[in-house]
Amino acid sequence: MASWGGKRKDAMGTLTDEFDRFQGDFETLRTKLVRLAGDTMKEFNDSPEKLAELKHAIDLRLSSIEDEMSDLGKQLRIKGGRAVSQVETKVHEQPLAALAIAAGVGFVAAHLLRRRRQSS
């Protein structure tokens, strides 16, 4: 049986990888928006001041969203770690109950998947 510490590390690693991927996607979106604002400025040469203000406003808003996402990511990692620790503690305290719950969840999941395949 795999150790719970190892599973905890795997879960935290997966969570971290997903959040890092999300941050990368967000950075790509930010780059595209900045490029779009630049292209728009080139296209509308008659009012570059307004477009520069728009670009600046977009940059500021994206920067604040990025900061909020970073803070949320930190909170998510902390809360996720706590949740994993709590589950790990409960499983160690009551292994038979944990096994019964896991079997029940597996049974329900198998039943739902079987129904989905039959209706397809």
Secondary structure, 3 states (H helix, E strand, C coil): CCCHHHHHHHHHHHHHHHHHHHHHHHHHHHHHHHHHHHHHHHHCCCCHHHHHHHHHHHHHHHHHHHHHHHHHHHHHHHHHHHHHHHHHHHHHHCHHHHHHHHHHHHHHHHHHHHHHHHHC
